[in-house]
Amino acid sequence: MELYNPAMGILLLAVLLASGIILVTAGALSLRGDEQRAWKIVKAWGVGVAVYAAVWLVAAMLPRTSVMKTALPYCVDDLCMTVLNVARTPADGGFQEQFGVRLSSRANHGSRSAKGAEVYLTDDRNRKFRLVDASPLPFEADVDPGKSVDTRLSFDVPSDARKLYFAVRMEGITYGSLMIGSGETPWQPLLKLAVE
């Protein structure tokens, strides 16, 4: 399951390239003394950016929660994460939720990594339950082209937690967070899967 629509990545690249050309042109016009024409170009560019931002905001507000499916890869660009299995074991004051996860690379060259990704569980009350351990490899492990690595992610969850969601959020703003429909925003994770 692709988390980013490749067409939206191309659209964002085109918008950024056009923005650069437009702003350089406006700057050159301003330096030549044609401030009125430069200002018209900048205003038209501003309207275009506002329209893009509005569409991005509307798309970002759409719900993106789906039900976790084991053995289904969730991919961002060339890096995929597949949940292999889910297990629950009793623990002090609650239980431990464990996920067998495979990270794989579809790249032709260069290793890929989930560095900068925050992985956590959340419940229907929006409480966050952080990763307590990962073995044999951390979630941020480098994955060579065409290869995969398996790891186990564990979370301590209190007994009063009901509906759980497995969530992945990227730290900071990434290229993908600017794409329309990516779902990666400051107020919601890139991936949110209901655990059943």
C-alpha positions as CSV (number, residue, x, y, z in Angstrom):
1,M,0.0,0.0,0.0
2,E,1.6,3.3,-1.1
3,L,1.4,6.0,1.5
4,Y,2.4,8.7,-1.0
5,N,0.8,9.1,-4.4
6,P,3.8,9.4,-6.9
7,A,1.8,11.8,-9.0
8,M,1.5,14.2,-6.0
9,G,5.2,14.0,-5.6
10,I,5.7,15.1,-9.3
11,L,3.1,17.9,-8.8
12,L,5.0,19.2,-5.7
13,L,8.3,19.1,-7.6
14,A,6.6,21.0,-10.5
15,V,5.2,23.6,-8.0
16,L,8.6,24.1,-6.4
17,L,10.4,24.4,-9.7
18,A,7.8,26.9,-11.1
19,S,8.0,28.8,-7.8
20,G,11.7,29.2,-8.2
21,I,11.5,30.3,-11.8
22,I,8.6,32.8,-11.0
23,L,10.5,34.3,-8.0
24,V,13.8,34.6,-9.9
25,T,11.9,36.3,-12.8
26,A,10.1,38.7,-10.4
27,G,13.4,39.5,-8.8
28,A,15.1,40.2,-12.1
29,L,12.2,42.4,-13.2
30,S,12.4,44.3,-9.9
31,L,16.2,44.8,-10.4
32,R,15.5,46.2,-13.9
33,G,13.2,48.7,-12.4
34,D,9.9,47.1,-13.4
35,E,8.5,46.8,-9.9
36,Q,4.9,47.0,-11.0
37,R,5.2,43.9,-13.2
38,A,7.3,42.1,-10.6
39,W,4.6,42.8,-8.0
40,K,1.9,41.4,-10.3
41,I,3.9,38.2,-10.8
42,V,4.5,37.8,-7.0
43,K,0.8,38.4,-6.3
44,A,-0.3,35.8,-8.9
45,W,2.3,33.3,-7.4
46,G,0.9,34.0,-3.9
47,V,-2.6,33.2,-5.1
48,G,-1.3,29.9,-6.6
49,V,0.5,29.0,-3.3
50,A,-2.7,29.8,-1.4
51,V,-4.8,27.5,-3.6
52,Y,-2.2,24.7,-3.2
53,A,-2.1,25.2,0.6
54,A,-6.0,25.2,0.7
55,V,-6.2,21.9,-1.2
56,W,-3.4,20.4,1.0
57,L,-5.2,21.5,4.1
58,V,-8.5,19.9,3.0
59,A,-6.8,16.7,2.0
60,A,-4.9,16.6,5.3
61,M,-8.2,16.9,7.3
62,L,-9.6,13.7,5.7
63,P,-9.4,10.7,8.0
64,R,-6.5,8.3,7.2
65,T,-7.1,5.5,9.7
66,S,-7.3,2.0,8.3
67,V,-7.3,-1.5,9.8
68,M,-3.9,-3.1,10.1
69,K,-3.5,-6.0,7.8
70,T,-0.6,-8.4,8.4
71,A,1.6,-9.3,5.5
72,L,0.6,-6.1,3.6
73,P,3.5,-3.8,2.9
74,Y,3.1,-0.1,3.7
75,C,5.5,1.8,1.5
76,V,6.9,5.3,1.4
77,D,9.1,5.7,-1.7
78,D,11.5,2.8,-1.7
79,L,11.2,1.7,1.9
80,C,8.4,-0.6,3.0
81,M,7.2,-1.8,6.4
82,T,5.2,-5.1,6.7
83,V,3.6,-6.1,10.0
84,L,4.2,-9.9,10.1
85,N,2.4,-10.7,13.3
86,V,0.9,-9.1,16.4
87,A,1.0,-10.7,19.9
88,R,-0.3,-9.5,23.3
89,T,1.2,-10.7,26.6
90,P,0.2,-9.8,30.2
91,A,2.5,-7.3,31.9
92,D,2.5,-5.3,35.2
93,G,-0.6,-3.0,35.2
94,G,-1.7,-4.0,31.7
95,F,-0.2,-5.8,28.8
96,Q,2.6,-5.7,26.3
97,E,1.7,-5.4,22.6
98,Q,4.3,-6.8,20.3
99,F,4.6,-6.4,16.5
100,G,6.9,-8.5,14.3
101,V,7.9,-6.0,11.6
102,R,9.9,-6.4,8.3
103,L,11.5,-3.4,6.8
104,S,12.4,-3.9,3.1
105,S,13.9,-1.8,0.4
106,R,12.7,-1.6,-3.2
107,A,15.6,0.6,-4.2
108,N,18.0,-0.2,-6.9
109,H,21.0,1.4,-5.2
110,G,21.8,3.0,-1.8
111,S,20.5,1.8,1.5
112,R,17.2,3.1,3.0
113,S,16.3,3.8,6.6
114,A,13.4,4.8,8.8
115,K,15.7,7.2,10.7
116,G,13.6,10.1,11.9
117,A,10.5,8.0,12.2
118,E,8.6,7.9,15.5
119,V,6.7,4.7,16.1
120,Y,4.1,4.5,18.8
121,L,0.7,3.1,19.8
122,T,-2.2,5.3,20.7
123,D,-5.6,4.6,22.0
124,D,-9.1,6.1,21.6
125,R,-8.3,8.7,24.2
126,N,-5.2,9.8,22.2
127,R,-2.7,8.6,24.8
128,K,0.7,7.7,23.4
129,F,2.5,4.5,24.3
130,R,6.1,4.7,23.3
131,L,8.3,1.9,22.0
132,V,10.0,0.1,24.8
133,D,12.4,-2.1,22.9
134,A,13.2,-3.4,19.4
135,S,15.1,-6.5,18.7
136,P,17.1,-7.9,16.9
137,L,17.5,-4.5,15.1
138,P,16.2,-1.0,15.9
139,F,13.4,0.3,13.7
140,E,15.9,2.8,12.2
141,A,18.2,0.1,10.8
142,D,19.7,0.6,7.3
143,V,18.2,-1.7,4.7
144,D,20.3,-2.5,1.6
145,P,18.7,-2.4,-1.9
146,G,16.5,-5.4,-2.5
147,K,17.0,-6.7,1.1
148,S,14.9,-6.8,4.2
149,V,15.4,-6.9,8.0
150,D,13.1,-8.2,10.6
151,T,12.6,-6.7,14.0
152,R,10.2,-6.8,16.9
153,L,8.5,-3.7,18.3
154,S,7.1,-3.8,21.9
155,F,4.9,-1.3,23.7
156,D,3.7,-1.3,27.3
157,V,0.0,-0.6,27.4
158,P,-2.2,0.1,30.5
159,S,-5.1,-2.2,31.1
160,D,-7.7,0.5,30.6
161,A,-6.6,1.1,27.0
162,R,-9.4,0.0,24.6
163,K,-9.1,0.7,20.9
164,L,-5.4,0.7,19.9
165,Y,-3.7,2.2,16.8
166,F,-0.2,1.6,15.5
167,A,1.1,4.9,14.3
168,V,4.2,6.2,12.5
169,R,5.1,9.8,12.3
170,M,8.1,11.5,10.7
171,E,10.1,13.9,12.9
172,G,10.1,17.4,11.4
173,I,8.9,18.5,8.0
174,T,9.8,16.3,5.1
175,Y,9.3,16.6,1.4
176,G,6.4,14.1,1.7
177,S,4.7,16.3,4.3
178,L,4.2,19.0,1.6
179,M,2.5,16.7,-0.8
180,I,-1.3,16.8,-1.2
181,G,-2.9,13.8,0.3
182,S,0.2,12.5,2.1
183,G,-1.5,12.7,5.5
184,E,1.8,13.6,7.1
185,T,0.9,16.7,9.1
186,P,1.9,18.2,12.5
187,W,-1.5,17.0,14.0
188,Q,-1.7,13.5,12.6
189,P,0.8,10.6,11.8
190,L,1.8,9.5,8.4
191,L,0.4,6.0,9.1
192,K,-2.3,5.1,11.6
193,L,-3.6,1.5,11.6
194,A,-6.3,0.2,13.9
195,V,-5.0,-2.9,15.8
196,E,-7.7,-5.6,15.9
